[in-house]
């Protein structure tokens, strides 16, 4: 079994509903961290 890291953002709509959006899945934690820094 391999370990994967996901970059997930929670979005709140004007109706008050929350949704989780997966921005990417990465093989390493450092790859996920670097993508998070460039995403915003």
N, C-alpha and C positions, 0 to 999 in steps of 0.2 A: 504494500500500500504506500503510495507516495503522498506527500504533503503539498497542498496547493494554497495559495493566498489569493483572496479576492478583495478588490477595491469596490466598496459599496457606499452609495450615497442615499440618505433618506430624504425624501422630498415631501413637503406638506402642501397640498392643493388648497385653493381658496375655499373649498367646501369643508375643509378640516380633515380630509382623508390623507393618510400617510402611505407612501409607496417606497419600497426599496428598489434601487436601480443598480445593477451590477455594471461597473465601468470596465472591468477587466479581470482576468484570472491569470496569475503569475506563478512560475515555478519556484521563485525565491522571494523571501521577505524584502530583501533590498530592492528587487525589481518592482515590487508593489509600492514600496516607499518612494522610489524615485518617480514613478508615474503619478503618485498622489501629489507630489510637490509641483509637477508641471501641469496638473489638471486645473488648478485654480489660478 
